[in-house]
Amino acid sequence: MMIIRSTIRADLEVLAALHAESLPTSLFTALGHDALVRFYAYVEASPYETAWTAAEGGKVVGVCVVSYEPDSVLRRFVSHAPIAFARELGKLVVRDAGIRGKIVQKLREPSGEPHAPEVTQIFTDQALRGRGIGAALLRACEAKLRTARISRYFVHTERDDNTAGIRFYRREGFTQIGESRSFGRAFLVMQKDL
Ligand SMILES: CC(C)(COP(=O)(O)OP(=O)(O)OC[C@H]1O[C@@H](n2cnc3c(N)ncnc32)[C@H](O)[C@@H]1OP(=O)(O)O)[C@@H](O)C(=O)NCCC(=O)NCCS
């Protein structure tokens, strides 16, 4: 039986592996496994983020993170443990020299767009997709937003080579309100009224 919990309370190692497998082009995936483990530990303790996990047979099979301050999440994560971040970034720069400039630019330039609250991460176990786990995670997150009298929320999703992800959000009632660029890639900005 699948259970949705409004907390991470999961094996962070498993969660990090699931993120890397599901979101291979994300910045945190590029930073590596240790950065992912630290990121989800950070999210769990953060007052600005809420996470939901789907578990089946005691194993985490899906995650959804909502940020109420999405513009500053990277900056906050870096300030939380700057030395560990610098070490992980250093290793990444050896592999991808261009990424350092993009991260520095991102840290310096808040977008200024009022796109909050925002689903910053959502992914489910590849072997279990299409069974409603993603939809159940969004339902749980929407219930909390409605309780807090929040009337809309947002998502940035990759514009290119992401037909399945975009279809998922459309089916879930999101509509496109614009486009943005981050780390050199194009994203659709989508909104859902609650
Ligand atoms: C998008 C995602 C979270 C949906 O989770 P899910 O558990 O499959 O969600 P549901 O079962 O509730 O919905 C399935 C819908 O998602 C879409 N979908 C995306 N990838 C899919 C896949 N590999 N298999 C089945 N459906 C998929 C389809 O539109 C499907 O709708 P349909 O049943 O009408 O065809 C999941 O596919 C995923 O983790 N993708 C990789 C990470 C990602 O792209 N995240 C979102 C972008 S930021």
The ligand as a MOL file (V3000), in Angstrom:
LIG
                    3D

  0  0  0     0  0            999 V3000
M  V30 BEGIN CTAB
M  V30 COUNTS 48 50 0 0 0
M  V30 BEGIN ATOM
M  V30 1 C 6.4290 13.5770 -13.8110 0
M  V30 2 C 6.3420 12.4590 -12.7610 0
M  V30 3 C 6.6830 13.0230 -11.3850 0
M  V30 4 C 4.9050 11.9230 -12.7430 0
M  V30 5 O 4.8350 10.9340 -11.7370 0
M  V30 6 P 3.8610 9.6610 -11.8810 0
M  V30 7 O 3.9500 8.9080 -10.6010 0
M  V30 8 O 4.0990 8.9510 -13.1560 0
M  V30 9 O 2.4990 10.4560 -11.9820 0
M  V30 10 P 1.0310 9.9310 -12.2620 0
M  V30 11 O 0.9860 8.4470 -12.3530 0
M  V30 12 O 0.1690 10.6310 -11.3040 0
M  V30 13 O 0.7630 10.5850 -13.6700 0
M  V30 14 C 1.2560 9.9920 -14.8280 0
M  V30 15 C 1.2580 11.0380 -15.9040 0
M  V30 16 O 2.5550 11.6020 -15.9200 0
M  V30 17 C 3.0590 11.5960 -17.2370 0
M  V30 18 N 4.2560 10.7830 -17.2670 0
M  V30 19 C 5.4770 11.3290 -17.3080 0
M  V30 20 N 6.4100 10.3760 -17.3870 0
M  V30 21 C 5.7760 9.1730 -17.3550 0
M  V30 22 C 6.2140 7.8180 -17.3990 0
M  V30 23 N 7.5190 7.5070 -17.5210 0
M  V30 24 N 5.2950 6.8280 -17.3200 0
M  V30 25 C 3.9890 7.1350 -17.2090 0
M  V30 26 N 3.5300 8.4010 -17.1780 0
M  V30 27 C 4.4010 9.4290 -17.2500 0
M  V30 28 C 1.9590 11.1770 -18.1380 0
M  V30 29 O 1.3670 12.3810 -18.6090 0
M  V30 30 C 0.9810 10.4580 -17.2550 0
M  V30 31 O -0.2950 10.8120 -17.6160 0
M  V30 32 P -1.2700 9.7040 -18.2910 0
M  V30 33 O -1.4240 8.6270 -17.2430 0
M  V30 34 O -2.4990 10.4900 -18.5540 0
M  V30 35 O -0.5390 9.2620 -19.5070 0
M  V30 36 C 7.2870 11.2780 -13.1290 0
M  V30 37 O 7.0240 10.8840 -14.4450 0
M  V30 38 C 8.7630 11.5730 -12.9840 0
M  V30 39 O 9.3400 11.3840 -11.9230 0
M  V30 40 N 9.4080 12.0220 -14.0620 0
M  V30 41 C 10.8350 12.2970 -14.0460 0
M  V30 42 C 11.1310 13.5610 -13.2780 0
M  V30 43 C 10.3780 14.7280 -13.8470 0
M  V30 44 O 10.2910 14.8920 -15.0540 0
M  V30 45 N 9.8220 15.5620 -12.9630 0
M  V30 46 C 9.0090 16.6870 -13.3570 0
M  V30 47 C 9.7340 17.7000 -14.0810 0
M  V30 48 S 10.3800 18.9240 -12.9810 0
M  V30 END ATOM
M  V30 BEGIN BOND
M  V30 1 1 1 2
M  V30 2 1 2 3
M  V30 3 1 2 4
M  V30 4 1 2 36
M  V30 5 1 4 5
M  V30 6 1 5 6
M  V30 7 2 6 7
M  V30 8 1 6 8
M  V30 9 1 6 9
M  V30 10 1 9 10
M  V30 11 2 10 11
M  V30 12 1 10 12
M  V30 13 1 10 13
M  V30 14 1 13 14
M  V30 15 1 14 15
M  V30 16 1 15 16
M  V30 17 1 15 30
M  V30 18 1 16 17
M  V30 19 1 17 18
M  V30 20 1 17 28
M  V30 21 1 18 19
M  V30 22 1 18 27
M  V30 23 2 19 20
M  V30 24 1 20 21
M  V30 25 1 21 22
M  V30 26 2 21 27
M  V30 27 1 22 23
M  V30 28 2 22 24
M  V30 29 1 24 25
M  V30 30 2 25 26
M  V30 31 1 26 27
M  V30 32 1 28 29
M  V30 33 1 28 30
M  V30 34 1 30 31
M  V30 35 1 31 32
M  V30 36 2 32 33
M  V30 37 1 32 34
M  V30 38 1 32 35
M  V30 39 1 36 37
M  V30 40 1 36 38
M  V30 41 2 38 39
M  V30 42 1 38 40
M  V30 43 1 40 41
M  V30 44 1 41 42
M  V30 45 1 42 43
M  V30 46 2 43 44
M  V30 47 1 43 45
M  V30 48 1 45 46
M  V30 49 1 46 47
M  V30 50 1 47 48
M  V30 END BOND
M  V30 END CTAB
M  END
